[in-house]
Amino acid sequence: MFSRRGSCLGFLLVFLMSFFPVSPASGADIKGGKDSPLLRRYEGSFIVQYSAKEYDVTVIPLGKTEYRGDRYVFTASEKAEGRTARLLYVAPAGRSALEVFRNYEGELKEKGYEILFSGSKDELGPYDSFAETLYGRDRQYPIPGDERTKNQQFLSARLVRTEGNVYVTVCAFENNFWGSETKMEKGRTYCRVDMVETKPMETKMVTVTSEEMARGLESSGKIALYGIYFDTDKADVKPESKAALEEMAKLLKTFPDLRVLVVGHTDSTGDREYNMGLSRRRAEAVVKSLRESYGIAASRLVPAGVGMLAPVASNRTEEGRAKNRRVELVEMQPSLQ
């Protein structure tokens, strides 16, 4: 049922009702909308919402939601970064969410994708918690789990490639709501497809020299470093970090009495507690590299992770999130004499 032209729950109504420039009756793609070359559309459907970025971050759910502390969180998830396309399709009249969903599921399997997580209705979590956790919440519009959306289906999948993995999330649901403020047609099936082609972010940060680190520590007691690289959701220091590590080691050897906190920072994407742990593991990895590869005494390096708690820019843009993902050196005693 796929044409050759070639994540989301009912909660996407929260966003879509405000942004639809095309009604289902038009049967035409939104201006600028286009399929990903990696995945065909369901035959007869058309695009009503489309966005694409050369580099963005997407949360990939790997399990349902459950209530922890004061909110719902995914039992498992990861983040994918890279070239991203987000498409919302309207299926032909009379097609169910399950039928559209099964076609996408079969297409992905045929192309060699591994299904990471799949579920429907209550299998995704109680009430509207899955979509709320993934997309946020706006009580002005219908939410999944009530009588206005039906038959929600979701999956996340991954294709392993040497040039970079591809992640896909697919969600199909049937709209059971009609109101004057929306152009969504009651009874029609909508399908959101998000695709992320992972790739290293183009490096534009200049390596901070040991002399610049010393000046920063002397003037403000800390220095932010952007030359330490990790894969998404990983804590292994990448080889591209060598230049920055060498400058850090040079600083510490020039000032043998200097002791520093090595502090990991993340952006605000994902669960707060998870990011706290990830930032701590990354700081520990930096300390390990300095100790094992450059002979810096462990007593001079104290790892710490603060996750998303100390941003230096807005997390609303990729540029801001990139600035917030960093490692900082914080002086523990004045010794730059």
Residue pairs with C-beta under 8 A, 6 or more apart in sequence:
1 42
1 43
1 44
1 99
1 103
2 40
2 41
2 42
2 43
2 103
2 107
3 40
3 41
3 42
3 43
3 44
4 40
5 35
5 40
5 41
6 35
6 36
6 37
6 39
6 40
6 41
7 61
7 134
7 154
7 155
7 156
7 169
7 170
7 171
7 192
7 193
7 194
8 88
8 131
8 134
8 135
8 154
8 169
8 170
8 171
8 173
8 191
8 192
8 194
9 124
9 128
9 130
9 131
9 134
9 144
9 149
9 152
9 154
9 171
9 173
10 128
10 131
10 142
10 143
10 144
10 145
10 148
10 149
10 150
10 152
10 173
10 175
11 128
11 130
11 131
11 132
11 134
11 135
11 137
11 143
11 144
11 149
12 88
12 131
12 135
12 171
12 173
12 190
12 192
13 141
13 142
13 143
13 148
13 149
13 175
13 177
13 182
13 184
14 135
14 136
14 137
14 138
14 140
14 141
14 142
14 143
15 135
15 138
16 48
16 49
16 88
16 182
16 184
16 190
17 141
17 181
17 182
17 183
17 184
19 49
20 48
20 49
20 182
20 183
20 184
21 30
21 31
21 48
22 28
22 30
22 48
22 183
23 183
23 185
24 48
24 90
24 93
24 183
24 184
24 185
24 188
25 185
27 46
28 46
29 46
29 47
29 50
30 47
30 48
30 49
30 50
32 50
33 47
33 48
33 49
33 50
33 87
34 47
34 50
35 41
35 47
35 87
36 85
36 87
36 193
36 195
38 111
38 159
38 166
38 195
38 197
39 104
39 107
39 108
39 111
39 168
39 193
39 195
40 107
41 47
41 89
42 89
42 91
42 95
42 100
42 103
42 104
42 191
43 92
44 91
44 92
44 95
45 89
45 90
45 91
45 92
45 100
45 191
46 89
46 90
47 87
47 88
47 89
48 88
48 89
48 90
48 190
49 86
49 87
49 88
50 85
50 86
50 87
50 88
51 85
51 86
52 83
52 84
52 85
52 86
53 83
53 84
53 318
54 83
55 81
55 82
55 83
55 84
55 199
55 201
55 202
55 318
56 81
56 82
56 84
56 196
56 318
57 79
57 80
57 81
57 232
57 267
57 269
57 318
57 321
58 79
58 80
58 81
58 84
58 167
58 169
58 194
58 196
59 74
59 77
59 78
59 79
59 134
59 269
59 270
60 77
60 78
60 79
60 80
60 116
60 156
60 158
60 167
60 169
60 196
61 74
61 76
61 77
61 117
61 130
61 134
61 154
61 156
61 169
62 74
62 75
62 76
62 77
62 78
62 116
62 117
62 156
63 74
63 75
63 76
63 77
63 117
64 74
64 75
64 119
64 123
64 124
64 125
64 130
65 72
65 73
65 74
65 75
65 124
65 125
65 126
65 129
65 130
65 133
66 72
66 73
66 75
66 125
67 126
67 129
71 133
72 125
72 129
72 132
72 133
73 133
73 271
74 133
74 271
76 117
77 270
77 271
78 232
78 233
79 232
79 233
79 269
79 270
80 165
80 167
80 196
80 198
80 232
81 196
81 198
81 201
81 232
82 164
82 196
82 197
82 198
82 199
83 196
83 197
83 199
84 194
84 195
84 196
84 197
85 193
85 194
85 195
86 192
86 193
86 194
86 195
87 192
87 193
87 194
87 195
88 190
88 191
88 192
88 193
89 190
89 191
89 192
89 193
90 185
90 188
90 189
90 190
91 100
91 172
91 188
91 189
91 190
91 191
93 187
93 188
95 189
96 151
96 174
96 189
97 150
97 151
97 152
97 153
97 172
97 173
97 174
97 189
97 191
98 120
98 151
98 153
98 172
99 189
100 172
100 189
100 191
101 153
101 155
101 170
101 172
101 191
104 155
104 170
104 172
104 191
104 193
105 115
105 118
105 155
105 170
108 115
108 155
108 157
108 168
108 170
109 115
111 159
112 159
113 157
113 158
113 159
113 166
113 168
114 157
114 158
114 159
114 160
115 155
115 156
115 157
116 155
116 156
116 157
116 158
117 154
117 155
117 156
118 154
118 155
118 156
119 153
119 154
119 155
120 151
120 152
120 153
120 154
121 151
121 152
124 130
124 152
124 154
125 133
126 145
127 144
127 145
128 137
128 143
128 144
128 145
128 146
130 144
130 154
131 143
131 144
132 143
137 143
141 182
142 148
142 149
142 177
143 149
144 152
144 173
147 176
148 175
148 176
148 177
149 173
149 174
149 175
149 176
149 177
150 173
150 174
150 176
151 172
151 173
151 174
152 171
152 172
152 173
153 170
153 171
153 172
153 173
154 169
154 170
154 171
155 169
155 170
156 167
156 168
156 169
157 167
157 168
157 169
157 170
158 165
158 166
158 167
158 168
159 165
159 166
159 168
163 199
164 197
164 198
164 199
165 198
166 195
166 196
166 197
166 198
167 195
167 196
167 198
168 193
168 194
168 195
168 196
169 192
169 193
169 194
170 191
170 192
170 193
171 191
171 192
172 189
172 190
172 191
172 192
173 189
173 190
174 187
174 188
174 189
174 190
175 184
175 185
175 186
175 187
175 188
175 189
175 190
176 186
176 187
177 184
177 186
178 184
178 185
178 186
184 190
198 232
200 229
200 240
201 322
203 229
203 240
205 226
205 227
207 227
207 243
207 244
207 247
208 216
208 223
208 225
208 226
208 227
208 244
208 247
209 247
210 247
210 248
210 250
210 251
210 254
212 223
213 223
213 225
213 247
213 248
213 251
213 329
214 251
214 254
214 255
214 336
216 222
216 223
217 223
217 258
217 260
217 329
217 331
217 336
218 336
221 330
221 331
222 328
222 329
222 330
222 331
223 328
223 329
224 312
224 326
224 327
224 328
225 244
225 248
225 326
225 327
225 328
225 329
226 323
226 326
227 241
227 243
227 244
227 247
228 237
228 241
228 244
228 245
228 282
228 286
228 326
228 327
229 237
229 238
229 240
229 241
230 236
230 237
230 238
230 282
230 285
231 238
233 278
235 278
235 281
235 282
235 284
235 285
236 285
237 245
237 282
237 285
237 286
237 289
241 289
245 286
245 289
245 290
245 293
245 294
246 294
248 286
248 290
248 294
248 329
249 290
249 293
249 294
249 295
249 296
251 258
251 329
252 258
252 260
252 290
252 294
252 296
252 300
253 294
253 296
255 335
255 336
255 337
257 333
257 335
258 300
258 331
258 333
258 335
258 336
259 299
259 300
259 301
259 302
259 331
259 332
259 333
259 335
260 300
260 301
260 302
260 329
260 330
260 331
260 332
261 302
261 303
261 304
261 328
261 329
261 330
261 332
262 283
262 286
262 287
262 290
262 301
262 302
262 303
262 304
262 327
262 328
262 329
263 279
263 283
263 303
263 304
263 305
263 306
263 327
263 328
263 329
263 330
264 278
264 279
264 280
264 281
264 282
264 283
264 286
264 303
264 304
264 305
264 306
264 327
265 279
265 306
265 307
265 308
265 310
265 311
265 324
265 325
265 326
265 327
265 328
266 275
266 278
266 279
266 307
266 308
266 324
266 325
267 308
267 311
267 315
267 320
267 321
267 322
267 324
267 325
268 275
268 308
268 311
268 315
268 321
268 324
269 275
269 315
269 321
272 307
272 308
275 307
275 308
276 305
276 306
276 307
276 309
277 305
277 307
278 305
278 307
279 305
279 306
279 307
280 303
280 304
280 305
281 305
282 305
282 327
283 303
283 304
283 305
283 327
284 303
286 303
286 327
287 298
287 301
287 302
287 303
290 296
290 301
291 297
291 298
291 301
302 332
308 315
308 324
311 320
311 324
312 323
312 324
312 326
313 319
313 320
313 321
313 323
313 324
314 320
315 321
315 324
